[in-house]
Amino acid sequence: MRVHIIARGRIGRGPEAELFERYVKRLSWPVRIIELPDRGGAMPPADPGALTIALDETGEDLRSAALAERIGAWRDDGVRELRFLIGGADGLAQEERAGADLILSFGRATWPHLLARAMLAEQLWRAASILANHPYHREG
């Protein structure tokens, strides 16, 4: 299974980029990252067999274990690619949210897109750890 992150805005250098890279490097799944301009620029079409997850504060607020369980089920069902959409300062367009298979929230707060990227990378690493029965994740 591949992970494809499509994000508005450039992450550049800085603590958010370092945190993002720290977790992406740990993933055993291949990761592809596309950065789009803050405004304009169309989202690339999904590849066959891909599932789209839009990050948006109005989405489902899943516990880490529940997200890992979904990712594991998708993997076991033969999903070839998970596409994660991260909006810019104005979030995602309505049609981007409408075309998603899942709208995922990291809580009801609005997060800067650079932090959302780092949080996504950490949650993907956590999900992979849960699926591999690695001790990184602890239920609390």
N, C-alpha and C positions, 0 to 999 in steps of 0.2 A: 504494500500500500504506500502511495506517495502522499506527501503533504504539499499543498500549493497555497501559499499565502499571497494574496493580492491586496495591497495596501495603498491608500492615497497618502501622498507626501513622502519625502525622503527622510530616512532616519539619520543619515550622516554619521558623525562621530559623537560620542558622549556616553554618559552612563547608561542611558536607555539602550543604545546600540550594543554596548558591552554586555549588558544583562541579557538582551535578546540572543546575541551570539553564543553566550555561555550555555544557554539551554538548547539552542538549535544544534550545536555541535554534539550534544549528548544523545540526540535522537538517532535511533537505528533506521528510522524511515527516511528515505530520500526527501529532501526539502527543496522546493523551488520558490523563489521570492520574486514577485513583480511589484515594482513601485510605479504608481501612476501619479500624474500631476494632481495637486490639491483640487483643482477644478478641471472638468473636461477630460478627454481621454476615455474611451469606452473600456468597460471591463472585457477582458478576453472571454471568448465563449468557453464553456465547459467541455472537456474531453469526454468521449463516451465512457460510461462507467464511473463518472465522477459524481460526488455528492457535494452540495454547496451549503456552507454554514456561514451565515452573516452575523457579525458581532454588532449588537445593538442593545442599548439599555432597556428596550422594551421586550427583549426576548426572554427565553426560559433561563432562570437562574439555577443552574444545576450544581449539585455537590460534585466534587472532583471524582468520587467513586462512580457516580451516575454517568458523568461524561465518559469516563474510562469504559464503563459497561457498554455505552452506545458505540463508542469507537471500536471496541472489541467485536460487537455484533455486526457492525458494518464490515469490518475486516473479514469476519467469518462468512458473511453473506456475499463476499466477492467484490465489494466496492474497491475500485482500483485507485481512486484518488479522492482525498478530502480537500476541498477548496474552501479556504477561509477568507472572507471579505472583511476588510477593515476600512471604514470611512475616514475622511479627513475631518477638518474642523466642523463641517456641517453634517457629519454623519454620512450614512448611505442614502442613496436615492430610493424613493418608494419602489421603483421597479426592481432594484437590486434586492431589497428586502422581500418583495413579493416572489421573486424567483428562487429564493433560498429553500432548501429542504429543512433547515433548522435555523431559527434565529436564537442566538446564544447571548446571554448577558453575563457580565462579571459583576453583577449587582446593579442597583438602581441609580447609582451615581454616574455622572458623565466622566469618562476617563480620557485624557489626552491620547491621541492615536499612537504616539510613541510608547506610552506606558501600556496601552492595550496590546501592542505587539509583544512586549516583554512578558506580559501576563499570559498571553496565548502560548508563547513558547514554553513558559514554565508549566502551564496546565497540560500541554502535549507531553512534556517530559514526565510529568506526574502520572498521566494516563498510561504512558508506556511502562512506567515503573509498576503501577498497580497491575497491569495486565501480565507483567513478568514476575509478579510476586516479589518484587524488590522492596527492601525495607524503607525506601525513601518516604513513602506516604504513610502517615499515621492517622488513624481515625481519632477524632477528638470529640 
